[in-house]
Amino acid sequence: MKKTILFTLLALMFLPVVVVLVCYAVVAYEARGVIYDSVDDVVATEYGLLLGTTPQARMGGCNYFFTYRIDAAEALFKAKKIERILISGDDDSLGGVDETVCMRDSLVARGVPSDVIVLDGKGLSTIDSVVRANELYGCKSVTVISQRFHNERALYLASHLGLDFMKLQAYNARSPYSMWAYVTYYREFLARVKMFIDIVRVRLQ
């Protein structure tokens, strides 16, 4: 009897860990074949969907997630892999920072014409960005631009929300390696569990 109780308690302790790991693995597995590290491997699409973040980190200093996403969007545009860039983010992040304007200004400073850039300041979450890109801005042929962990989640959302994409892929910006970056990577495990909950919620609406 005691062994049965102990086994049950251990199973209940490890079940959440198993669920988190399975959610993470499923999302990563499904992205295979449509997520790229090399510009040369990317198939040309009409839009690049650049997922927003601020130029400064929450704890101060440079946010290299921002810098590397700008690098990636610039590289794709100049290689003629995307025709237009939809920047989707929070227009009031960190109490007053407009992610989309900051990203646009950085791209323009690097020679990307402002008239090929569209701003969506209400992409407050990844699910918002993906849904709004398709349903509000009419994007059908899209390359998502962010770090790999973020791209994998965005691709999964776009594929399981009944959206009308004709071409969907992602290009991975470089991933920063710092203490605060690793906090973001660890949070991604829980973000993927929340993503599955969000998908169920949206489908039940």
C-alpha positions as CSV (number, residue, x, y, z in Angstrom):
1,M,0.0,0.0,0.0
2,K,2.8,2.4,0.9
3,K,4.6,1.6,-2.3
4,T,1.5,2.3,-4.3
5,I,1.0,5.7,-2.6
6,L,4.7,6.5,-3.1
7,F,4.5,5.6,-6.8
8,T,1.4,7.7,-7.2
9,L,3.0,10.7,-5.6
10,L,6.1,10.4,-7.7
11,A,4.0,10.1,-10.8
12,L,2.1,13.2,-9.9
13,M,5.3,15.1,-9.3
14,F,6.9,14.2,-12.6
15,L,3.7,14.5,-14.7
16,P,4.0,18.3,-15.1
17,V,7.6,17.9,-16.2
18,V,6.6,15.3,-18.8
19,V,3.8,17.5,-20.1
20,V,6.2,20.5,-20.5
21,L,8.8,18.5,-22.3
22,V,6.3,16.9,-24.6
23,C,4.8,20.3,-25.5
24,Y,8.3,21.6,-26.2
25,A,9.3,18.7,-28.4
26,V,6.1,18.6,-30.4
27,V,6.5,22.2,-31.4
28,A,10.1,21.8,-32.4
29,Y,9.4,18.6,-34.3
30,E,6.7,20.2,-36.5
31,A,8.9,23.1,-37.5
32,R,11.3,20.8,-39.3
33,G,11.7,21.5,-43.0
34,V,10.2,25.0,-42.9
35,I,12.6,26.7,-40.6
36,Y,16.0,27.9,-41.8
37,D,19.3,29.2,-40.5
38,S,20.7,30.1,-43.9
39,V,19.4,33.0,-46.1
40,D,20.2,30.9,-49.2
41,D,17.8,28.2,-48.1
42,V,14.8,30.5,-47.7
43,V,12.2,30.4,-50.4
44,A,11.2,34.0,-51.5
45,T,7.9,35.2,-50.0
46,E,5.9,38.4,-50.2
47,Y,6.1,39.3,-46.5
48,G,8.6,39.0,-43.7
49,L,6.7,38.9,-40.4
50,L,9.2,40.5,-38.0
51,L,8.2,39.7,-34.4
52,G,8.7,42.7,-32.1
53,T,10.9,43.3,-29.1
54,T,12.5,46.4,-27.6
55,P,16.1,47.6,-28.3
56,Q,16.8,47.7,-24.6
57,A,16.7,44.8,-22.3
58,R,14.2,44.9,-19.3
59,M,17.1,44.9,-16.9
60,G,19.0,47.6,-18.9
61,G,21.6,47.4,-21.6
62,C,21.4,46.3,-25.2
63,N,18.8,43.7,-26.1
64,Y,20.5,41.4,-28.6
65,F,17.3,39.7,-29.4
66,F,16.4,43.0,-31.1
67,T,19.7,43.5,-32.8
68,Y,19.8,40.0,-34.3
69,R,16.2,40.2,-35.5
70,I,17.1,43.4,-37.3
71,D,20.1,41.7,-38.8
72,A,18.0,38.9,-40.0
73,A,15.3,41.1,-41.6
74,E,17.9,43.2,-43.3
75,A,19.6,40.1,-44.7
76,L,16.4,38.7,-46.1
77,F,15.3,41.9,-47.7
78,K,18.6,42.7,-49.3
79,A,18.8,39.1,-50.6
80,K,15.3,39.6,-52.2
81,K,13.8,36.8,-50.1
82,I,11.0,39.1,-48.9
83,E,9.3,42.0,-50.6
84,R,7.7,43.7,-47.6
85,I,8.2,43.6,-43.9
86,L,5.3,43.5,-41.4
87,I,6.6,44.4,-38.0
88,S,4.3,43.2,-35.3
89,G,4.8,44.1,-31.7
90,D,3.7,46.2,-28.7
91,D,3.3,49.9,-29.3
92,D,3.6,50.6,-25.5
93,S,6.2,48.1,-24.2
94,L,8.1,48.9,-21.0
95,G,5.7,51.7,-20.3
96,G,6.1,53.8,-23.5
97,V,8.5,52.1,-25.9
98,D,7.0,51.3,-29.4
99,E,8.7,48.2,-30.5
100,T,7.5,48.5,-34.1
101,V,8.8,52.1,-34.5
102,C,12.1,51.2,-33.0
103,M,12.5,48.3,-35.4
104,R,11.4,50.3,-38.4
105,D,13.8,53.1,-37.6
106,S,16.7,50.6,-37.3
107,L,15.8,48.9,-40.6
108,V,15.6,52.3,-42.4
109,A,18.9,53.3,-40.9
110,R,20.4,50.2,-42.6
111,G,18.9,51.1,-46.0
112,V,15.6,49.3,-46.0
113,P,13.0,51.7,-47.7
114,S,10.3,52.8,-45.3
115,D,7.6,52.3,-47.9
116,V,8.1,48.5,-47.8
117,I,7.6,48.4,-44.0
118,V,4.1,48.0,-42.4
119,L,3.6,48.5,-38.6
120,D,1.3,46.5,-36.4
121,G,1.5,48.0,-32.9
122,K,-1.1,45.6,-31.5
123,G,0.8,42.4,-31.9
124,L,0.9,42.1,-28.1
125,S,1.6,38.4,-28.2
126,T,2.8,35.8,-30.7
127,I,-0.7,34.6,-31.3
128,D,-1.9,38.1,-31.9
129,S,0.9,38.7,-34.3
130,V,0.2,35.6,-36.4
131,V,-3.5,36.0,-36.5
132,R,-3.5,39.7,-37.3
133,A,-0.9,39.2,-40.0
134,N,-3.2,36.8,-41.8
135,E,-6.7,38.1,-41.0
136,L,-6.1,41.9,-40.7
137,Y,-3.2,42.5,-43.0
138,G,-4.0,39.8,-45.5
139,C,-0.5,38.2,-45.5
140,K,-0.6,34.8,-47.3
141,S,3.0,34.2,-48.2
142,V,5.1,34.8,-45.1
143,T,8.6,34.3,-43.6
144,V,8.5,34.6,-39.8
145,I,11.6,36.4,-38.5
146,S,12.7,35.8,-34.9
147,Q,15.0,33.5,-32.9
148,R,14.5,29.8,-33.4
149,F,12.5,29.1,-30.2
150,H,10.1,31.9,-31.1
151,N,9.8,30.9,-34.7
152,E,8.9,27.4,-33.8
153,R,6.1,28.5,-31.6
154,A,4.8,31.1,-34.2
155,L,4.8,28.4,-37.0
156,Y,2.9,26.0,-34.8
157,L,0.3,28.6,-34.0
158,A,-0.1,29.6,-37.6
159,S,-0.6,26.0,-38.6
160,H,-3.2,25.1,-36.0
161,L,-5.5,28.1,-35.8
162,G,-7.2,27.5,-39.1
163,L,-5.5,30.5,-40.8
164,D,-5.3,30.9,-44.5
165,F,-1.6,30.9,-45.3
166,M,-0.4,29.7,-48.8
167,K,3.3,29.8,-47.9
168,L,4.7,29.8,-44.4
169,Q,8.2,29.4,-43.2
170,A,10.7,31.0,-40.8
171,Y,14.2,32.3,-40.8
172,N,16.2,32.1,-37.5
173,A,17.9,35.2,-36.3
174,R,21.0,34.6,-34.2
175,S,20.4,33.7,-30.6
176,P,22.1,35.7,-27.9
177,Y,23.9,34.0,-25.0
178,S,23.8,35.8,-21.7
179,M,22.2,35.2,-18.3
180,W,19.1,37.1,-19.2
181,A,18.8,35.4,-22.6
182,Y,18.8,32.0,-20.8
183,V,16.0,33.2,-18.6
184,T,14.0,33.8,-21.8
185,Y,14.9,30.3,-23.1
186,Y,13.7,28.7,-19.9
187,R,10.5,30.6,-20.0
188,E,9.8,29.2,-23.4
189,F,9.0,25.8,-21.9
190,L,6.0,27.3,-20.1
191,A,5.1,29.5,-23.1
192,R,4.6,26.4,-25.2
193,V,2.2,24.9,-22.6
194,K,0.3,28.1,-22.6
195,M,0.3,28.1,-26.4
196,F,-1.6,24.8,-26.5
197,I,-4.1,26.2,-24.0
198,D,-4.5,29.3,-26.2
199,I,-5.2,27.1,-29.3
200,V,-7.9,25.2,-27.5
201,R,-9.5,28.4,-26.2
202,V,-9.5,30.0,-29.7
203,R,-10.9,26.9,-31.3
204,L,-13.7,26.8,-28.8
205,Q,-14.7,30.4,-29.4
